[in-house]
Amino acid sequence: MKINKKQTPMKEQPPEVRKHNFNEVPLGYSKEEAILEASRCLQCPTHPCIDGCPVHINIPGFIKAIRENNMQLAIDIIHQSNSLPAVTGRVCPQEDQCQAVCVMGKIGDPVAIGRLERYVADWDLDNRRKGEFKLPKKEKPNGKRVAIVGSGPSGLACAGDLIKKGYDVTIFEGFHKTGGVLVYGIPEFRLPKSIVHEEINLLEKLGIKIVTDVLIGRTMTIPELLNNGFDAVFIGAGAGLPRFMHIPGENLAGIYSANEFLTRVNLMKAYKFPEYDTPIKKAKRVAVIGGGNVAMDSARTALRLGAEHVYLIYRRSRKEMPAREEEIYHAEEEGIEFNLLTNPVRYIGDERGFVKSAECIKMQLGEKDASGRRRPIPIEGSEFTIDVDQVIVAIGTTPNPIIPRTTAGLKTGRHGTIWADENGATSVKGVFAGGDIVTGAATVITAMGAGRKAADSIDKYLRGKL
């Protein structure tokens, strides 16, 4: 049988249409397209794709089930390792993980594993909406209680594995909505909030209890959780404290952190103001500082809010951008102007205290730094200004220090991250941690992998085997 070397394309909203709405950009596969793409999988015996997946999904297994038109088996296989497939099928950087090691990639395009995962997950969501679904299997209750701090990717993955192992699991979330970065950080056009909530709803049906508006470290502390009936705690609170450049004018009105900007728009529905209460300035000329996925999300969101011109300012070249290639490509298609090898040095305000321009300097790349990328060096005398009425700073985040400050003996790293060993165990007995609060800002799927690993360690710890 002749194997198609090219991936089955996925339909998308045209750029000129989508940049004026918040609807999802990729439209998903039809059943016929999914089966066609699944037929490209070689079912190789070494299955490097499984090792390339941070949550270790049996990828050949679920793809084979798709090819045989057995979608129930496909979703059952996925649910053994992944509690949020409709999420990861949309936002996981498969091109750098499972698809990067796909054997098909040696003779053509790798199998579109992420698109196939999304198809199966959406098939399952459709069935749930009709009331036609079955819950993933779980063991009998074992009488042990585990508290999960944070309802983001790592917390949800940890909770999902533990509930299936028979534990009584309660998630504590500081915000009024569950989902963490999935709901406050990722725009609707990349990850619809309804899908996140449907995936979380399935975990609740499995028996997970979720308590919102409880900020651990303030409302309640980690020691108090351990003293109030919980046998173990997993900290998956993420890294939600924004970083700034600390340059002149950064405190002018109209300058946001990407966290505040995206939280207002995504979680608090500012893009539907006044239908929702939270306002946000709808600017005409917007500068976004950074080159990661958050920067792309911020730039594309500003465009959809009505900006006439959006500049993306990044101090390295396009090659060094940490954002997914798909997100960079979509931003370029939509008309975002990339100002590469450029860095802001100060912001200039008007008589009212609002930002009116950004003074920037051109950069050149020198020797490689600790990140493995060439270090950007300012070019003396290359300063220039860009007229803007809004700036969004998307240069990274660090963990909020509130939990370490209220947990005696909890060891931390250089940048405020919580120290954890290879098992996810922290320096405090019975307390585990994973995701961005341990590694610093990373991907959704990496955080989920850490949550799953911690769940396995918590299980061993509570059974006296760790």
VENJO-V319346 format. One record per backbone hydrogen bond with DSSP energy under -1.0 kcal/mol. NH is the residue of the N-H (numbers start at 1). CO is the residue of the C=O. If there is no record, write none. Layout:
NH&CO + NH&CO
//
This chain:
13&25 + 17&14 + 18&14 + 19&15 + 20&17 + 21&18 + 25&189 + 27&11 + 34&30 + 35&31 + 36&32 + 37&33 + 38&34 + 39&35 + 40&37 + 41&38 + 50&47 + 52&48 + 53&50 + 56&53 + 59&57 + 62&58 + 63&59 + 64&60 + 65&61 + 66&62 + 67&63 + 68&64 + 69&66 + 70&65 + 74&70 + 75&71 + 76&72 + 77&73 + 78&74 + 79&75 + 81&78 + 82&78 + 87&84 + 88&84 + 89&85 + 90&87 + 91&87 + 92&88 + 94&92 + 96&93 + 97&94 + 99&94 + 105&102 + 106&103 + 107&104 + 108&104 + 109&5 + 113&111 + 116&112 + 117&113 + 118&114 + 119&115 + 120&116 + 121&117 + 122&118 + 123&119 + 124&120 + 125&121 + 126&122 + 127&123 + 128&124 + 129&125 + 130&126 + 131&128 + 132&127 + 139&164 + 142&166 + 146&168 + 147&232 + 148&170 + 149&234 + 150&172 + 156&152 + 157&153 + 158&154 + 159&155 + 160&156 + 161&157 + 162&158 + 163&159 + 164&160 + 166&163 + 167&162 + 168&144 + 170&146 + 171&209 + 172&148 + 173&211 + 182&179 + 183&180 + 184&180 + 185&181 + 186&181 + 190&187 + 191&187 + 196&192 + 197&193 + 198&194 + 199&195 + 200&196 + 201&197 + 202&198 + 203&199 + 204&200 + 205&201 + 206&202 + 207&204 + 208&203 + 209&169 + 211&171 + 213&175 + 214&173 + 217&220 + 218&215 + 219&215 + 225&221 + 226&222 + 227&223 + 230&225 + 231&145 + 232&145 + 233&430 + 234&147 + 235&432 + 236&149 + 241&398 + 243&396 + 250&247 + 252&249 + 253&353 + 255&252 + 256&391 + 258&393 + 261&257 + 262&258 + 263&259 + 264&260 + 265&261 + 266&262 + 268&263 + 270&264 + 272&269 + 273&270 + 275&272 + 286&309 + 287&390 + 288&311 + 289&392 + 290&313 + 296&292 + 297&293 + 298&294 + 299&295 + 300&296 + 301&297 + 302&298 + 303&299 + 304&300 + 305&301 + 306&303 + 307&302 + 308&284 + 309&284 + 311&286 + 312&337 + 313&288 + 314&339 + 321&318 + 323&291 + 328&324 + 329&325 + 330&326 + 331&327 + 332&328 + 333&329 + 334&330 + 335&332 + 336&331 + 337&310 + 339&312 + 341&316 + 342&314 + 343&361 + 345&359 + 346&359 + 347&248 + 348&357 + 350&354 + 353&350 + 355&253 + 356&348 + 357&348 + 358&386 + 359&346 + 360&384 + 361&343 + 363&341 + 364&377 + 366&375 + 369&373 + 372&369 + 375&367 + 377&364 + 379&362 + 382&379 + 384&360 + 386&358 + 388&356 + 389&285 + 390&285 + 391&254 + 392&287 + 393&256 + 394&289 + 398&241 + 405&401 + 407&404 + 410&407 + 413&417 + 416&413 + 418&437 + 419&411 + 421&425 + 424&421 + 426&431 + 431&428 + 432&233 + 433&424 + 434&235 + 438&435 + 439&435 + 440&436 + 447&443 + 448&444 + 449&445 + 450&446 + 451&447 + 452&448 + 453&449 + 454&450 + 455&451 + 456&452 + 457&453 + 458&454 + 459&455 + 460&456 + 461&457 + 462&458 + 463&459 + 464&461 + 465&460
//
